[in-house]
Amino acid sequence: MNKRIKDIIEYIIIIIVVLLFRKFMFSPIRVTGNSMVPTLRDGDIMILNKIGYSIKGLNRFDIVVINNDNEKIIKRVIGLPGEHVEYSDNKLYINSKLVEEPYERKDMEDFVLEELGENKIPEGKYLVLGDNRPISKDSRIIGLIDKKEIDGYTSIVVFPFKRIKNAK
């Protein structure tokens, strides 16, 4: 095989690997809107991990990207399957136990899971909220999120450069 054809094949392989990597493992995601302020800002670019959550599962307070009616939205996991969630006096209670939220967020009105017609979060579903609770379109409005609607999780802001940080 001549050297030029061999070089072309190598470049094609590299392009295929990069495309597969982006499709199935990691890809950039842009924050749109202010529902995650103060943690994330409109225009921030993050790296979406598409496979990590399927290996390690989702944890409380993970920031996830959700495919909601063909729109990508970024929210924080608050309630996990089998749990009862309640906010009272701006404090989070999981199964009637106080849970401290280790990130900055805006205050929210009282909320109980029963407002969504559930006593406990069903298997395969999650309760997600934005950090800017007064304006966030989250589970309080769109309902519990099915695991298959979650594209992956993210925690690293990579752009703008002055905001590079771990956003957990």
N, C-alpha and C positions, 0 to 999 in steps of 0.2 A: 504494500500500500504506500502510496507516495506521502511525503511528509505533510503536505497541505491538507489532504483528506484526513489524516490522522489528527492534525491540529483542530480541524473543524469538528470532528467527532468529540474530541476532548471538551471543546467549548459547549457543544450541545449537551453533553453529560453534565457539565457544571450548571448550565441554565436549568436543566430538568431538576437537578438536586435543589437548587435555590427555590424554584417554584414549588416543589413538593414540601420543602422545609417551611415555606411561607404559608402554604395551604393547610398543612396538617400540624405544625408545631408552634411556630411563633410568627406574629405579624404586628405591624404598627397599628395603633388605633388612636383616633383623635377624639378628645373630649369635646362634646358640643353642649352648650348650655351651662347653666349655673347650679344644677341640682346637687353637685358634689362639693361646692364651695363650703368650707375653706380648704378642704384637702386637695381638691383638683379645681383647675380653672378652665374656662372655655378656651379651646385652642391648644391645651396641653397635648403632647403626643406621648403615648405610653406603649409598652411592648405587651402584647396579649399572648399569654401562655395557653395554648389550646389543648395540651395533653396532660399537664401537671395535675389538674383537678381530677381527671379520670384515674390517675394513679394514686394520689394521696387523698382524694375526696375534697369536698368543700368544708371550710371551717368558718365558724362565726367570725365576722368582721372582714372576711376576704372581700376584695373589690372585684366584681364580676362584670363581664360584658354580656348583655342579654339581647337576643334577637326577638324584639317585640314588634309584631306586625311589620316585618321587613325594615325596621328601624333599629339601629344599634344603640342601646342605652347602657350607661354605666351606673351601677348601684353597689351597695354594701350588703352582704349577707348578714341578717340579724337573727332570723329564726330557722332552725334546722328541722328535718322531719321528726315527728313524734313530740315536738315541744309545744307548750302553750306560751304565747308572748303577750306581754302587757307593758304599756308605758303609763305610769301614774306619777304626776308631779314631775315630769320630765326625767324620770328614772326608769331604766329597763329592768323588767322582771321576766326571767325565764323559769317556767314551772314554779312560780311564786317566790323565786329566790332572786335577790338583787344582784345584777351583773354590771360591773363598771365598764364603761365604754372608753377604751384607751386612745381616743382620737378626738380632735376638736370637731364640734358639730353645732348646728343651730338648734334651739329649743323646739319642742313639738308639743302639740296638744295630747291629752290623754288618748290612749288607743288600747283596745283589747281585740284579740284574735277573733272573737265571736262576731265582730263587725264584718268579717269576711265570710261568716257562715260556718266557721269551723271551731271546734273546741281544742283540737290539736292539729298541727301541720301534718297533712297526709304524707305518706311515703313518696319519695321522689319529687317533693315540692319544697320551696324555700320562700321565706318572707324576706324581701329586700327593701331597703330604704336608702334614699339619698342623704348625704350629710347636711344639706341645706333643707331641712325638713319642712319649713313653711311653704316652699315652692316646688318640691320634688314630686314628680309623677312616678310613684313607686307602688309597692304592693297595696297600699291603702286605697289606691285608685284602680290599678290594673289587675289586682288580685295576686294570689300566690303564683310563683314562677315555677314552671316545670323544669326539671333538670335538663331535658333535651333542648330547652330554649337558651341554655347557658352556653355561650361559645368558648368561654375560658375565663381565667382570672388574670389580674394585672396588679402590679404594685410599684412599677418603676417608671417615673416620669423621665423621658430622655430629651424632650424639647419643650420649651425653650431651654437653652443651655444653662441659663442662670437659675432655673428651677429643677435641675437634675436632682432627683432625690428618690428615696424609697417612700411611697405614699401610704404605706400601711398605717 
